[in-house]
């Protein structure tokens, strides 16, 4: 039942919304890639689509390098606090939630994940930025990363 719920949510976010997507910033949508080190080392990526000036949704994928190289595929939503805090470029601050399925090398271990996260980005050019994101939940997320703005 929960897999059906996630499929419906992901379908709604990424197939029903394209006509309502607007650019969040003057340089548009962003591809973000993260690396996390330590016991839960992983790499992840997401592609943000702006829904409003302050809200984005993203398809997301993460692979862990420990154990059986589990893969998580899902979606995330972020709220940008820039206007609320009167924050000027080159900074962005956001908070959000991500969810998805963990597809494991162990066939008895597939599961659903749900996480909260908060992040900050410093854009050192119109196209590139450095990201720090922290989070936690059923699969701790976050790390350091690179934002590529289109």
C-alpha positions in Angstrom: 0.0 0.0 0.0 2.8 2.5 0.9 4.5 1.7 -2.4 1.3 2.6 -4.3 1.1 5.9 -2.3 4.6 6.9 -3.2 4.1 6.1 -6.9 1.0 8.2 -6.9 2.8 11.1 -5.2 5.8 10.9 -7.6 3.5 10.7 -10.6 1.6 13.8 -9.4 4.7 15.8 -8.8 6.5 15.1 -12.0 3.9 14.4 -14.6 1.0 16.7 -13.6 3.0 19.8 -12.8 5.1 20.7 -15.8 2.7 23.3 -17.0 2.9 25.2 -13.7 6.7 25.2 -13.3 8.2 28.7 -13.1 11.9 29.7 -12.7 12.9 30.1 -9.1 15.7 32.5 -9.9 17.0 34.3 -13.0 19.2 31.3 -14.0 16.3 28.8 -13.6 16.4 25.1 -12.5 19.3 23.4 -10.8 21.0 20.0 -10.7 22.5 19.2 -7.3 25.0 16.5 -6.5 26.0 15.5 -2.9 28.7 13.3 -1.4 28.4 12.0 2.2 31.3 10.4 4.0 31.6 8.1 7.0 29.6 5.1 8.1 26.7 6.1 5.8 28.9 7.2 2.8 26.8 7.8 -0.4 26.4 9.9 -3.4 23.1 11.5 -4.5 21.6 13.8 -7.1 18.4 15.7 -7.6 17.1 18.1 -10.3 15.0 21.0 -8.9 11.9 22.3 -10.7 10.6 25.5 -9.3 6.8 25.5 -8.5 6.8 29.0 -7.0 9.5 31.5 -6.2 10.1 29.8 -2.9 9.1 26.1 -3.4 10.8 23.4 -5.5 10.2 19.7 -6.2 12.9 17.3 -7.4 13.3 13.7 -8.5 16.1 12.3 -6.4 18.5 9.2 -6.4 21.0 8.1 -3.8 23.4 5.1 -3.8 25.3 4.0 -0.7 28.8 2.6 -0.9 28.6 0.3 2.1 26.9 -3.0 2.4 25.1 -4.1 -0.8 25.1 -0.7 -2.5 21.5 0.1 -1.7 19.8 2.6 -4.1 17.1 5.0 -3.1 14.8 6.6 -5.7 12.2 9.1 -4.8 11.3 12.8 -4.6 11.9 15.8 -2.5 10.3 19.2 -1.8 12.1 22.3 -0.6 11.1 25.7 0.8 13.6 28.5 0.2 13.8 31.0 3.1 15.6 33.7 1.0 12.7 36.1 0.8 11.6 35.5 4.4 15.1 36.3 5.7 15.7 39.0 3.1 18.8 37.0 2.0 20.6 38.3 -1.0 22.6 36.5 -3.7 24.9 34.6 -3.6 23.3 32.8 -0.6 20.3 30.3 -0.5 18.9 28.7 2.6 16.2 26.0 2.5 14.5 23.2 4.4 12.5 20.3 3.1 11.4 16.7 3.1 12.4 13.8 0.9 10.9 10.3 0.5 11.3 7.3 -1.7 12.0 3.6 -2.0 15.2 1.9 -1.0 16.0 -0.8 -3.5 18.5 -3.2 -1.8 20.8 -5.9 -3.0 19.2 -8.0 -0.3 15.8 -8.9 -1.8 14.1 -9.0 1.6 15.2 -5.5 2.5 13.4 -3.1 0.1 11.8 -0.3 2.2 10.4 3.2 2.2 12.4 6.2 3.5 11.3 9.6 4.8 13.8 12.3 5.8 13.9 16.0 6.8 16.8 18.2 5.6 18.1 21.8 5.7 20.8 23.3 3.6 22.7 26.4 2.5 24.4 27.2 -0.8 27.0 29.8 -1.7 27.0 30.6 -5.4 30.4 31.5 -6.6 29.1 32.2 -10.2 25.8 32.4 -12.0 26.1 28.7 -12.8 27.9 27.0 -9.9 27.5 26.9 -6.1 28.8 25.0 -3.1 26.2 23.3 -1.0 26.2 22.0 2.6 23.1 20.0 3.6 22.2 18.3 6.9 19.3 15.9 7.5 18.0 12.8 9.1 15.2 10.4 9.2 14.9 6.7 8.1 18.0 7.3 5.9 20.2 10.2 7.0 20.7 12.5 4.1 23.0 15.5 3.4 26.6 16.2 2.9 28.6 18.5 0.7 27.8 19.1 -2.8 27.8 21.1 -6.0 24.8 23.0 -7.5 24.7 23.6 -11.2 22.1 26.3 -12.2 20.6 26.4 -15.7 
